[in-house]
Each structure stands twice: as C-alpha cells, then as structure tokens.
C-alpha cells in the first residue's frame, strides 16, 4: 500500500511539473504554474522521506533531512526576497549551479556505495561489480553535473562583475583536450582495479570541473543568455541521471523537462542571433576577443536632445515604441517606465514595447523586469511583431539597449554581430536613445545607430531621465 501511495505521489509530482511548465509559457499564468509545480515537488519530497523503503528500511535520519531542508529553505527565501532585478541573471546561474552540484553528488554517493562494498576485492575491476548501463548513468551524472556547477559559478562571477572574460590563443584546443581527458578517465575508472578506481573517479570529477571553468571563461556579452540556458539543460540531464539511478520517476521527469526545455530555449536563442550553437561556443562573441572586431570607423558626430524637446515629441506622437535593455535593469527604472507609458496613454498616445530575445543577461530578462512593474503582457511585442510596426512608429525610445538595435548587424560584414537579427528601430520617424555615455555595449562594439540622422542621444541614468521626462510631459 505504501509503495502505491509513493507511486501516486510521484505521479502527482510529475503531472504538476508538466502542467506548471506549460503555464510558465504565459506571464498571466506563470506565477500559478510555478506554485503548482512547487506543490507537486513538495508532495514528492514528503512522500520520499516518509514512504520510501529499501531492503525493508525507511530513510530515517529525519533530523539531518529536515535540518537541511530548513537551512536551504531559509537561505533560498532570503536570497530570493533580497535580490534586485539587475542581479536576477547571476542568481539564476547560481541556483542552476547548485542543481548541477547536487546531481554530481548523487552520482558520487552512488559510486562510493559500490566502491565501499567491493574495495577489498583488489583482483577485480569495477566492470565486474557494476553493469555498464548503471555505471554510464553514474559517470554521466557526475561529469555533466560537475560541468554545469563549475560553468554556472563562472557565469555567476562574470555576470556579477567578479570574474572577467578570459581567452588565450589555442584555448578551444585546450578545452577539447581537457574534455578528452575527462572521457578517458571516466572509461578507465570502469575498467581499472577496484582499489584504485575511486581515485580515478574523483580525478574525472576534478577534470570535469576544470572543463566547466574553461568552457565558460571565454564566453561573454550577448552570448551569456545562451550559455545560461545551455547550462540549465545540463543540470536537467544530470538530474535525470539521478532519477535513473534511484528509479525515481518524479526526479526523472523533472530532469527530462528541464533538460528538454533548456535545450529548446538554447536553440531558440541561437536562432534569434542567427548563429549556430557551435559558433556561440567557439566564436566567443561578446567576450574579450569581440572588442577588436574590425577597424574603428569614422562615424561622424552624434546629436543630443533635451528633456523638454523629448517631452514635446513624445506627447504629440501617435505611436511610441519603447525598447528596454540591460541599462533599464541597472537603473531599476521599470516602474518609472510604466508610469511614462500610462501618462502618454492618458494623452492619447499608443505605447508598446519591443523585446529582443537576447536583451538583458538571461532569457526573458526584459519580460520579467516589465512584469514586475505590472506592464500588460499584451503590450510586449516580440522582435518579428515589433519590426513590422517600426515603420508606422513616430518615436522609438531606446532605454539601455545597445547591441540588439545596432544596424551594423545587417550592413557591416566585419562586425562580430553581423548576421544577428536586430530590432529595426531606424525605420521609425524619430529614435531617441537613453544611455549614460557613448561607451560601447557589452559586446564591446560601437553602435552605428547613434550616428544616424534620425537618432538623438538623451544622456543620463535611465530612472532619473524617465522621472524628469514624466515631469516635463505633465507640464505640457
């Protein structure tokens, strides 16, 4: 009976994961979808703690289990409540890395159980005591989880500004050599003497951690959202391996869903940049090598615009399109942006938002940012929709976006972003760009848009500029 109840708990958990993931596809239902999946996970966890049996014994160790849950729950809750929207990408990276670490530890514990049971049998290899399929699941979980953990921690450091992009000549060859060593060490662990196999296993894990560091180190800039989604898929696959090891259906289902969703998102992000995953990983677009892409061009002079002129142009426009970028998140200006939107609409101006798929530092960063300010989802246009409307737009207000509106992606074959689909803001009648300075964006290249005749620069912190602009419009 207990087994059937536990199976039912796992079934409920799996179904809530699937339904919750589906609900996450729409901002209006995303919150409830998250809560539903969390409820299903809670049921699965409680069921495992109290109903799971192995060889007629239950888990026990309840103080340790609930102590760990309590500590982790407190840390996670406080971290989530205190995090700023600008720090959301690095928090996602850190939490994803913790998932990879857990999956790797599960594999390490399972391997250690087998090793401890057979370590005195020095005459045999690990292959004599563990089926090949079972070992493959263990080593895959350990390697993929370790890569995900180390890579996510580097991504966290890069996004938070604690770690700089690093690349050197021949780095990709070194990466491949380290990956080859990981695979060779994994094979030798299985084929080698039991008494020495545990040393080889942890050598494999150490090399996988090293590969995770080398894997992410040269990648930066606009490629970071792709890296985050890819590492997320790694964590899902590693978690699925843990589900296989313990025949845990809900863990298997969750891992497969995360792995599949992360993989699909990675493909979509690459498509949004018109690049292959191989090009993202090898090209290091946005990293330290990107800044030297092409000779510096003589762009001519840019022109500035005053707040009062901006207020007049926007107040008497029929349609205004706002293009948010990472600068909006840095300034925490999403609420001021929504206030500007409502003020313009009260004057009869149609206001919409143009969202580029890779704007920000993680997938969906701008959507999350604007949702926090209660911006209606119906006003958020995806790139294809927005590009169809720019030609009929009177004013485009670019707030902290840079590379995703750079026309060089369409015209300059020497540019490192050439071929990346962008928001065609230059088709609008007027383009106003808010930036702190003329400093290049995260990809390290100059933006041709800033020097076009239709474009005017409005310098300053996005939040203060928007607040002052609101004041000016109210006086009109």
N, C-alpha and C positions, 0 to 999 in steps of 0.2 A: 504493500500500500504506500509506504514511504517513497519507494522508488517511483511509483506512478505519480505521486504528488510532486516530486522533484522534477520529473519529466514535464509535468504540466507547468511548473514554474518556468522552466527553460523555454517551453513553447510560448508562454505569455510574453516572456522577455524578448524572444526573437521576433514575434509579431509586432510588439511595440516599437522595436528598433526599426523595422521596415516601414511602419506607418509614420513614425516620428521623422524618419529621413525624408519621406515623401512630403510631409508637412513643412519641412525646412525649406522646400523649394519656393515657398511663397511667404513674404515677410508678414503678412497678416496672420498666418497660422504658425509661423516659425517658433514663437515662444511656447505655444501649447505643445507643439511637436517635440520640443526639447524636454519639456516637463513630462510628457508621456513616455519618451524613451528613458528618462531618468527613473521614472516609476517602475518601468519594466526591469531596469538594471537592479533596482533595489530589491524587487521580488526575487530575481535570480540570485543575488548575493545572499539574502536571508535564507533562501531555500538551500543553497550550497552549504552555508555554515551549519544549519541545524539538521539537514536531511541527508547530506552526502555521506556515504559509507564506503569503506574499502577494507576488504577482508573482515567484514563484520564490525569494524571500528569506525566511529564517527570522528570528526576532525579534532574536537577538543581544543585546548589552548585558547579558550574564549577570551581570557584577559588580554593576551597578545593581539588577537584578531581585532577585538573591539577597540583596544588601545590604539592600534594602527589606524583604524577607520576614523576614530575620534581626532587624532592628531592631524591626519591628512585632510579630514573634512574642515577642521578649523583653519588650517593653513590655506586651503583652496578657497574657502569662503572669504577670508580676509583679503587674499590676493585679488580675487575677482571684484570685490567691492571697492578696493582702493585703486585699481588700475585705471589709468587715463586712456582715452581713445587713441592717443598717439602711441601708447605702449602696447596696444592690443596685439599687433603682429608678433612682437617678441614674446608675449605671454602665450600666444598660440604655439609658437615654436617650443617654448619651454615645456608646456603641458604635453605636447606631442612627443618631445624627447623623453619625458617621464614614462609615457606609454611604451616607447621602444625599450627603455631600460627594464621595465617590468617584464616585457616579453623575453628579453635576453636572460634575465634572472630565472625565469621559469625554466628555460632550457638548461641553464647551468645547474639548477637544483635537480632536475630530472637526470642529467648526465652524472651528477655526483652520487645520486642514489644507486645507479647502475655500477659506477666505479667502486663505491664502498662495498657493495655486495660481492664484487669479484676481484678486488685489488690484490688479494693474496695469491691469485692464480697467475703467477708470472709467466707460465708456459703458454698462455693463450692470448690471442688478440681480442680487441673489443668486438670484432666481427663475429667471434664465436659466441658472444653472450647477448648480442642485441641485433634484432632484424634490421636489414638495410633500410627499409622504409621508416622504421621508428627512429633510427639514427639520423636519417636525412631530415626528418622533421625537427629533431633536436638541434642539429647544426645549422639548419636554415633559420630557425627562430633566433638562435644565438648571434649569427652573423648579421642578419637583416635588422634585428633589434638593436645591435651594437652600432651599426652604421647609422640607423635612424637617431639613436641617442646622441652620438658624437656630432653628427651633422646638424641636428636641431640645436644643440648647445652652441655650435659655431654660428648658426643662423641667428640665434638669440643675441649673441655677442655683437654680431655685425649690425643687426637692426637697432640695438640699443646704443651703438656707437662705442662699445668697449673693445671691439676687435676690428681691425682694418682689413680690407681686401688684400690678399697676398697671392702673388703668382710669380713664377720664375720660368726661365726657358727650359722646355722639356718636362714641365710639370705633369702634363697629361700622360706622358710615357711612364713617369714615376708612379702615377696613380694606378695605371694598368699593371705595373709590376707588383705593387702592394696588393692589388686585388687578386692577382695570380697567386701570390704567396698565401693569401687568405684561403683560397680554394685548395691549394696543395696541402696546407697544414690541416685543413678540415678532412681531406681524404686520408692523410697519414694518421690522424687521430683514430680513425676507424680501423685502419689496417695494422696499427702498431701494437706492441706489447701492452697489456693492461696496466702494468705497473708504471709505465711512462706516459700513458695516454692522457691522464688528466693534465699533465704539463703541456702537452701538445694542444689540448682543448683550450686552455686559457691563453696559450700563445695565439691560437686562432682568433679568440675574442679580442685580444690586445691589438692584433693586426687589423681586425675589422674596425675597432675604434679609431685606429690611426687612419684607415682609409676614409672613414666618415669625416674626419677633420680635413684631409687633403681634398676630399670630394667637394666640399662646400667652400673652402677657403678662397678659391679664385673667382667665385661667382658672386655677383652683387648687382646693385642697381635695379633696373626694371625686370631682371630675371628672378628676383627674390620671391615674388608670389608663386612662380613655377616651382622653385626649389621647395617652398613650404608645402605645397600640395603634393609634390613627389615624395617628400619625407613622410607626409601623413599617410600616403598609400603604403610606404614601407612598414610603418608601425602597424597598420591594419593587417598586412600579410604576416608579420611576426606574431601578432596576437592570434591570428587564425592557426598558426603552427601550435601555439599553446592549447588551443581548442582541440586540435587533433591529438596532442599528447595525452590529454586527460579525458578524451571523449566527451568534452563539454560542449553541448550543442549551442548554447547561447553565446559562449565565447567564440566559437567557430563562426556563427552567424554574424556577430558584431564585427569580427576581424575581416570577414569577407566583404561586408558592406562598406567598412572604412577603406579597405584596400581598393575595392572597385570604384567607390566614389572619388577617392584621391587620384586614381589613375585617369578616370574620365575627366576630372577637373584639370589635371595636368595637360591632357591632350587638348582640351578646350582653350586653355591659357596659351599653349603653343600656337594653336590655330589663330588666336586673337593677335599674335605677334607675327604671324606668317612665317614661322620658323619651326624646324623640327626639334624634337627633344634632344637629339644628338648635338645639334647646333647650339642649343642653350647650354648644355653641359660642357661642350668643348670650346665654344666660342667665347665664353666668359664675357658676354655682353653686359655692360654696366659695371664691370669690375675695373681693376686698376689699369687694364690694358685698353679700355674703351676710351679713355680720355684723350688718347693720342690718335683717334680715328680721323685721318685726313688733315690736310693743311688748314690753318686758320684762315677764314675768308674775310675779305673786307666787306662787311655788311652795310656800311654807311651809318647814318645816325638814326636813333630811335626818338620818338616824341613822347612827352609826358602829357598827362591830362590832370586837371584839378578836380577836387571833390565836387565843387559846385557844377562844373561842366558835366561831370559824370551823372550827377543827380538830375540835371535837366534832360540829358539824352535818354536816360532810363525812364524818367517819369512820363515822357511823351512818346515812348515806344509802344508799338502794338504787341510785339513778342520779344521776350528776353529769355535767353538760354544761359544757364549757369553751369560752368564746367568745374567741378571740385577736384582737387588733387591733394597730395600729402601735405602741402602747405596749410590747407584748411584744417587738417587734423592737428598739426603742430601748434597752430594758433588757438585751437579749441573754439573755432568760430562757427560751428554748425548751427548753434541756436540763433546767433546774430544773422546768419544766412537765411534761416527760416523766417525770422522777423522781417527781413528785407523782402522776402518773397510775398508775405502776407500784405505788407504795406503797398507794394507795387500792384498786387491784385485788387486792392481796395481802390486804386486809381484806374482800374480797367485794363491793366497790362497782363497779358498772358505770360506766365512764368513756368519754365520747365527746366529739368536738369539733364545734362548729357553725361553719361557714365561710361568711361572706358574700362574694359575688362581687367586691365592690369594697373589701373590707377591706385596709388597707395602702395602699401608694403605687404599686403596679403590679399588673397582672393576675396572679393566682396567688401573690401575695406570701406569704400565710399558709401555703399549701401547701408552698412552697419552704422556708420557715422551719422548719416542723414536720418536714419530710422530713430536714432537716439533723440534727435531734435523734433520728432513727430512729423517729418516731411512725408506727405502722402506718397505711397508707392506708385500710384498712377502717374505721378509727375516725373518719375525716374525713367529716362529713355536709354535703352541700350545703344551701342555705337551705331548700328545699322539704322535704327529709327532716327537717332539724332542727326546723322549725316543727311538723311532725306529732308530734314527740316531747317538746316542751317541757311539754305538759300532764301528762305522766307522769314528769317530772323533779323530783327532790327539791331539788337545788341547782344553780343556774347560777352559774358563776364567770366573770365578765367581766374579762378581762385586757387593759387598754389599748384596748379598743374603745369607741367613743362614738356617732358618728352612725348607725352601722348597727344600733343597738339602741334608737334614740330613738323612743318611741311617737308623738311629735309628727308623724312622717311619715304616720300614719294618722288623726290626730284634729285637727290644727291646720292649717286651710286657709291661715293667714297665714305658716306656716313655709316657708322656702326648700327644705326637703327633703320637703314634702308630696307624697304620691303615690309616694315611693320605697319599694319593698318592703324590709322590715326583718326581723331575727330577732326572733320574738315571745317574747323571754325572760321577759316579765312574766307569761306563762302558768304558769311553774314555781312550785313551792311557796315557794322562797326564792331571792332573787337577791343575790349578793354582787359588788360592783363594786370592782375594784382600780384606783386612779388615784393619781397624785402629788398632785393637788389637785382642786378643783371647777372649775378652768378649763375653758371650753368646748372642744369638739373642733376639728378642722381646718376644719370648715365654719363655725365661729365662732358657733354657736347653743347655747343651754342645753339640757340633756337632761332631759326630763320623767321619765325612768325613775328618776333618782337620788332623786326626792322621793316615790316611791310607797311605800305601807306595807310591801310585801314586800321592798323593796330596802334593803340595808345597805352602807355605804361602808367599804372597807378601804384606808386611805391608805398610800402608800409606794412605793418603787421595786419594780417587779414581781419582779425577780430576788431581791432581799433578802427581800421578803414571802414568796415561794414557799419560799425556803430556810428561813426561820423557821417557816413553816407546816408544812413537812416535819418539822422537829424537834419541833414540838408534837404532831403526829399520831403520831409514833413513841413518844411518852411516854404515849399513851392506852392 
